[in-house]
Amino acid sequence: MTATTPKVSVCVIAYNQANFIGPCLDGLLAQDCTFDYEILVGDDGSTDGTAAIIAGYAQRHPDKVKAILHPKNLGTTRNYLSVHNAARGEYVAHLDGDDLAYPSKLRRQAEALDANPSCSACVHDMDNLVGDAVMKRSHSPNLPERITLDQLIARTRGYALAHSSKMYRRSAAITREWPGRELLDLYLHVENAATGPILGLREKLGAYRLHVGVSMGSLARVEQIHQARLVAIQRAAELGASPTAVRHGQVQAQFVYAVKFLHFGDRARFRREIRLRFRDVPYARREHRRLSLLRHVPWYLDRYVQRYRTRLFTPRDPGHAPVPDTVMDL
C-alpha cells in the first residue's frame, strides 16, 4: 500500500463468494482513473476459499489491495464497518464481492463529486446480471439527478439504490461503531443523505448480480429485512426527514414486505399484509392501491408476478435461455 493518501478508497465486502470475488477485484484493478486509489477487501470468515483468493490478490498487488480477513463470521454490519473505517480516501466507494465495476466507474464518480461539492454521495445505474447474461432492464434506470433525504425514504425507488453503485464523501459517514444490530443498506444511504443530497448518474458503471432461486432460509429473512427497513426509516425521522416523507416510507415498506410473500407463493399472508387501511391510502403508490383492491383475484396476481419476472429477467441478448419461472429476485 502506498504511503500517499489515496483520493478514493474502494471497500469490498465478501462472504463465501469464491466464484465471484476474482472478477470483482479484476474490474477494480482495471480502472482507467489517473488518481491514486486503494482497494480494501473484508472477508467475513468465508468457508469456501474466498479468503485465500483475497489474500492472493493482496500479495500480488501490495501497493493497491489490502486484505482484512476475519477468522470467524462477524455479520455483515461488523464486516462493513471494519473495512469502511479503514478507508483513507477523500471518497469511499462500496462494492459487494459478487458485483462488478466497469473501467470508468471510479473516475466518473470522483469527477461528479468534485463538480458537486454540496452532494454527500453519488450513485449510478447498473446492469442486472444473471449468471453471465445481462438483463434487458437495468437496476436503477430512472435515477433522479439529486436525491434528498425525504425523496430517499418516501418512494419505493429509494430502496432500489444499488449499494455497489455508491461512492460517498468520507466526511458524510455517520455510523462508525457497531450499533448492536444488523443494518440495511438503506440505513447507510439515509445517513449520507442527511448530510447532503445524493447525486444520481444514469450511466451504467457496473453490474449488479441477481442471485435467483428460492430457499427456505430466504423466507425466514423477510421479517428481519422488513424490520431493518423500518429502523432505517425511523433513523431518517431522527435525522430530520419530514413526517409526511416518513409516513410515505412506512407505507412503502409495508408494500415491499407484502409483495415478498406474493413472490414466495404465500398468498394468504400477502393478502393480509397488502391490505390498506383508509388512513394510509394517501401515502400508498398506485400499484399498492391496485393490489390491495385485487388481492383476492387469482388471475390478476398470476399476471402481476409473471410481469415482474419478465421485466426483471429478460436477457438483453435473445440468444440466452430465458430464466425459469421458479426464480425471483430476493
C-alpha positions as CSV (number, residue, x, y, z in Angstrom):
1,M,0.0,0.0,0.0
2,T,1.4,3.4,-0.9
3,A,2.2,5.9,1.8
4,T,0.3,8.8,0.0
5,T,-3.3,9.4,0.8
6,P,-5.5,8.0,-2.0
7,K,-8.2,10.1,-3.5
8,V,-10.6,7.1,-3.4
9,S,-10.9,4.1,-1.1
10,V,-12.8,1.1,-2.5
11,C,-14.4,-1.0,0.2
12,V,-15.3,-4.6,-0.9
13,I,-17.4,-6.8,1.4
14,A,-17.2,-10.5,0.8
15,Y,-18.6,-13.7,2.3
16,N,-18.5,-17.1,0.5
17,Q,-18.1,-15.6,-2.9
18,A,-15.2,-17.6,-4.3
19,N,-16.8,-17.8,-7.7
20,F,-17.2,-14.0,-8.0
21,I,-14.5,-12.2,-6.0
22,G,-11.8,-12.6,-8.6
23,P,-13.8,-10.8,-11.4
24,C,-14.8,-8.2,-8.9
25,L,-11.2,-7.4,-8.0
26,D,-10.0,-7.6,-11.6
27,G,-12.5,-4.9,-12.5
28,L,-11.3,-2.6,-9.8
29,L,-7.7,-3.1,-10.7
30,A,-8.5,-2.2,-14.4
31,Q,-9.9,1.2,-13.6
32,D,-9.0,4.0,-16.1
33,C,-8.5,6.8,-13.5
34,T,-5.2,8.6,-13.1
35,F,-5.5,9.4,-9.3
36,D,-4.4,7.1,-6.6
37,Y,-6.9,4.7,-5.1
38,E,-6.8,1.8,-2.7
39,I,-8.9,-1.4,-2.5
40,L,-9.8,-2.7,0.9
41,V,-11.3,-6.2,0.9
42,G,-13.1,-7.6,4.0
43,D,-13.8,-11.3,4.2
44,D,-16.3,-12.3,6.9
45,G,-15.0,-15.7,7.8
46,S,-15.7,-17.4,4.5
47,T,-15.6,-21.2,4.4
48,D,-15.3,-21.7,0.6
49,G,-11.8,-20.3,-0.2
50,T,-12.8,-16.7,-0.7
51,A,-10.3,-15.5,1.9
52,A,-7.4,-17.3,0.2
53,I,-8.3,-15.7,-3.1
54,I,-8.3,-12.3,-1.5
55,A,-5.0,-12.9,0.2
56,G,-3.5,-13.9,-3.2
57,Y,-4.6,-10.6,-4.7
58,A,-3.2,-8.7,-1.8
59,Q,0.1,-10.5,-2.2
60,R,0.3,-9.8,-5.9
61,H,-0.8,-6.2,-5.7
62,P,0.6,-5.0,-2.3
63,D,0.5,-1.3,-3.5
64,K,-3.2,-1.4,-4.3
65,V,-5.0,-4.2,-2.4
66,K,-5.3,-4.7,1.4
67,A,-6.9,-7.8,2.8
68,I,-8.9,-7.6,6.0
69,L,-9.6,-11.2,6.8
70,H,-11.8,-12.1,9.8
71,P,-11.1,-15.7,11.1
72,K,-14.8,-16.1,12.1
73,N,-18.1,-14.7,10.8
74,L,-18.9,-11.3,12.4
75,G,-22.0,-10.4,10.5
76,T,-22.5,-8.0,7.6
77,T,-22.5,-4.8,9.5
78,R,-19.4,-5.5,11.6
79,N,-17.5,-6.6,8.5
80,Y,-18.7,-3.5,6.7
81,L,-17.6,-1.2,9.4
82,S,-14.2,-2.9,9.8
83,V,-13.5,-2.1,6.1
84,H,-15.0,1.3,5.8
85,N,-13.4,2.5,9.0
86,A,-10.0,1.6,7.5
87,A,-10.6,3.8,4.4
88,R,-8.2,6.7,4.0
89,G,-9.5,8.3,0.8
90,E,-11.4,11.5,0.4
91,Y,-14.1,9.5,-1.3
92,V,-15.2,6.0,-0.4
93,A,-16.8,3.6,-2.9
94,H,-18.6,0.4,-1.8
95,L,-18.7,-2.8,-3.8
96,D,-20.2,-6.2,-2.8
97,G,-17.8,-9.0,-3.6
98,D,-20.1,-10.6,-6.2
99,D,-20.7,-7.3,-8.2
100,L,-18.6,-5.7,-11.0
101,A,-17.1,-2.3,-11.6
102,Y,-16.8,-1.1,-15.2
103,P,-13.5,0.6,-16.1
104,S,-14.7,4.2,-15.8
105,K,-16.6,3.8,-12.6
106,L,-14.2,5.4,-10.1
107,R,-13.2,8.2,-12.5
108,R,-16.7,9.2,-13.4
109,Q,-18.0,9.2,-9.8
110,A,-15.0,11.1,-8.4
111,E,-15.5,13.7,-11.2
112,A,-19.1,14.0,-10.3
113,L,-18.4,14.6,-6.6
114,D,-15.7,17.0,-7.4
115,A,-18.1,19.0,-9.5
116,N,-20.9,18.9,-6.9
117,P,-19.4,19.8,-3.5
118,S,-22.9,20.0,-1.9
119,C,-23.7,16.3,-2.6
120,S,-22.8,13.8,0.1
121,A,-22.6,10.8,-2.2
122,C,-23.0,9.6,-5.8
123,V,-24.9,6.5,-7.2
124,H,-25.2,5.2,-10.7
125,D,-27.3,2.8,-12.7
126,M,-26.0,-0.8,-13.1
127,D,-26.6,-3.7,-15.4
128,N,-28.6,-6.6,-13.9
129,L,-26.6,-9.8,-14.3
130,V,-27.9,-13.4,-14.0
131,G,-25.0,-15.8,-14.5
132,D,-23.1,-14.4,-17.5
133,A,-26.2,-12.9,-19.1
134,V,-27.0,-9.2,-18.9
135,M,-30.7,-8.5,-18.4
136,K,-32.6,-6.1,-20.6
137,R,-33.8,-4.0,-17.7
138,S,-31.0,-2.2,-15.7
139,H,-31.1,-1.8,-11.9
140,S,-31.9,1.9,-11.5
141,P,-32.8,3.3,-14.9
142,N,-34.8,6.3,-13.6
143,L,-32.4,7.8,-11.1
144,P,-33.2,11.5,-10.4
145,E,-30.2,13.9,-10.7
146,R,-30.4,14.6,-6.9
147,I,-32.0,12.5,-4.2
148,T,-32.9,14.3,-0.9
149,L,-33.5,12.5,2.4
150,D,-37.2,12.9,2.0
151,Q,-37.1,11.5,-1.5
152,L,-35.0,8.6,-0.5
153,I,-37.4,7.2,2.0
154,A,-40.7,8.4,0.6
155,R,-40.5,6.3,-2.6
156,T,-40.0,2.6,-3.1
157,R,-37.4,3.5,-5.7
158,G,-35.3,4.8,-2.9
159,Y,-34.8,1.2,-1.7
160,A,-33.5,0.4,-5.2
161,L,-30.3,2.3,-4.9
162,A,-27.6,-0.3,-5.5
163,H,-25.2,-0.2,-2.6
164,S,-22.4,-1.4,-5.1
165,S,-23.0,1.8,-7.0
166,K,-22.4,4.2,-4.2
167,M,-19.4,6.5,-3.6
168,Y,-19.6,8.9,-0.7
169,R,-17.6,11.5,1.0
170,R,-15.7,10.0,3.9
171,S,-16.9,13.1,5.9
172,A,-20.5,12.0,5.2
173,A,-20.3,8.7,7.2
174,I,-22.2,8.8,10.5
175,T,-22.3,5.2,11.7
176,R,-18.7,4.2,12.6
177,E,-19.3,1.9,15.5
178,W,-21.2,-1.3,15.9
179,P,-24.8,-0.2,16.7
180,G,-25.8,-3.6,18.2
181,R,-27.8,-4.8,15.3
182,E,-27.5,-5.6,11.6
183,L,-28.2,-2.5,9.4
184,L,-29.8,-2.4,6.0
185,D,-28.1,-0.6,3.1
186,L,-31.0,1.9,3.3
187,Y,-29.9,3.0,6.8
188,L,-26.4,3.9,5.5
189,H,-28.0,5.8,2.5
190,V,-30.2,7.7,4.9
191,E,-27.2,8.8,7.0
192,N,-25.4,10.0,3.9
193,A,-28.5,11.9,2.6
194,A,-28.9,13.6,5.9
195,T,-25.6,15.5,5.2
196,G,-26.5,16.4,1.7
197,P,-28.3,15.2,-1.4
198,I,-27.2,12.0,-3.2
199,L,-26.2,12.6,-6.8
200,G,-27.7,10.2,-9.4
201,L,-25.9,9.2,-12.6
202,R,-27.9,7.3,-15.2
203,E,-24.7,5.8,-16.7
204,K,-24.3,2.1,-16.2
205,L,-20.9,2.0,-14.5
206,G,-21.1,-1.6,-13.1
207,A,-23.1,-4.8,-12.9
208,Y,-25.3,-6.0,-10.1
209,R,-25.6,-9.7,-9.7
210,L,-29.1,-11.1,-9.2
211,H,-28.9,-14.3,-7.3
212,V,-32.1,-16.1,-8.3
213,G,-33.8,-19.0,-6.7
214,V,-35.9,-19.6,-3.6
215,S,-34.5,-21.2,-0.5
216,M,-36.3,-21.9,2.8
217,G,-33.9,-19.7,4.6
218,S,-34.8,-16.7,2.3
219,L,-38.4,-16.6,3.5
220,A,-37.2,-16.6,7.1
221,R,-35.2,-13.4,6.4
222,V,-38.2,-11.4,5.1
223,E,-39.3,-10.3,8.5
224,Q,-35.7,-9.4,9.5
225,I,-35.2,-7.3,6.5
226,H,-38.6,-5.6,6.9
227,Q,-37.8,-4.6,10.5
228,A,-34.4,-3.3,9.4
229,R,-36.1,-1.2,6.8
230,L,-38.4,0.3,9.4
231,V,-35.4,1.1,11.6
232,A,-33.8,2.9,8.6
233,I,-37.0,5.0,8.2
234,Q,-37.0,5.8,11.9
235,R,-33.4,6.9,11.6
236,A,-34.4,9.2,8.8
237,A,-37.0,10.7,11.1
238,E,-34.3,11.3,13.8
239,L,-32.1,13.0,11.2
240,G,-34.8,15.5,10.1
241,A,-37.0,13.8,7.4
242,S,-40.4,15.3,7.3
243,P,-43.3,13.4,8.9
244,T,-45.1,13.1,5.6
245,A,-42.0,11.5,4.0
246,V,-41.6,9.2,7.0
247,R,-45.2,8.0,6.7
248,H,-44.8,7.5,2.9
249,G,-41.7,5.4,3.7
250,Q,-43.5,3.3,6.3
251,V,-46.4,2.5,3.9
252,Q,-43.9,1.8,1.0
253,A,-42.0,-0.6,3.3
254,Q,-45.3,-2.4,4.0
255,F,-45.8,-2.7,0.3
256,V,-42.4,-4.2,-0.3
257,Y,-42.9,-6.6,2.6
258,A,-46.3,-7.8,1.3
259,V,-45.1,-8.4,-2.2
260,K,-42.3,-10.6,-1.0
261,F,-44.9,-13.1,0.3
262,L,-46.7,-13.0,-3.1
263,H,-43.4,-13.9,-4.9
264,F,-42.9,-16.7,-2.4
265,G,-46.3,-18.1,-3.1
266,D,-47.8,-17.4,0.4
267,R,-50.9,-15.6,-0.9
268,A,-52.8,-15.8,2.4
269,R,-50.0,-13.8,4.1
270,F,-49.8,-11.5,1.1
271,R,-53.5,-10.7,1.3
272,R,-53.2,-9.8,5.0
273,E,-50.1,-7.6,4.6
274,I,-51.1,-5.8,1.3
275,R,-54.4,-4.6,2.7
276,L,-54.5,-0.8,3.1
277,R,-56.2,1.0,6.0
278,F,-58.2,4.0,4.9
279,R,-55.8,6.4,6.6
280,D,-52.8,5.0,4.7
281,V,-54.3,5.3,1.2
282,P,-53.0,8.8,0.6
283,Y,-49.4,7.6,1.2
284,A,-49.6,4.5,-1.0
285,R,-48.4,4.2,-4.5
286,R,-50.9,3.3,-7.2
287,E,-49.6,-0.2,-7.5
288,H,-50.1,-0.7,-3.8
289,R,-53.7,0.5,-4.0
290,R,-54.5,-1.7,-7.0
291,L,-53.0,-4.8,-5.4
292,S,-54.9,-4.1,-2.2
293,L,-58.2,-4.0,-4.1
294,L,-57.5,-7.0,-6.3
295,R,-55.8,-9.2,-3.6
296,H,-58.5,-11.9,-3.9
297,V,-58.3,-12.1,-7.8
298,P,-56.0,-15.1,-8.6
299,W,-55.6,-14.3,-12.3
300,Y,-54.5,-10.8,-11.6
301,L,-51.9,-11.9,-9.1
302,D,-50.6,-14.5,-11.5
303,R,-50.2,-11.8,-14.2
304,Y,-48.6,-9.4,-11.8
305,V,-45.9,-12.0,-10.8
306,Q,-45.3,-13.0,-14.4
307,R,-44.9,-9.4,-15.5
308,Y,-42.4,-8.9,-12.7
309,R,-40.3,-11.9,-13.7
310,T,-40.5,-10.9,-17.4
311,R,-39.5,-7.3,-16.7
312,L,-36.5,-8.2,-14.5
313,F,-35.3,-11.5,-16.0
314,T,-35.5,-10.9,-19.8
315,P,-31.9,-11.2,-21.2
316,R,-30.6,-8.4,-23.4
317,D,-29.2,-11.0,-25.7
318,P,-32.0,-13.1,-27.0
319,G,-29.5,-16.0,-27.5
320,H,-29.5,-16.6,-23.8
321,A,-32.1,-19.0,-22.5
322,P,-34.9,-17.4,-20.5
323,V,-34.9,-17.7,-16.8
324,P,-37.2,-20.4,-15.4
325,D,-40.5,-19.3,-13.9
326,T,-39.4,-20.6,-10.4
327,V,-36.8,-18.0,-9.9
328,M,-37.1,-14.5,-8.5
329,D,-35.0,-11.7,-7.2
330,L,-34.9,-11.7,-3.4
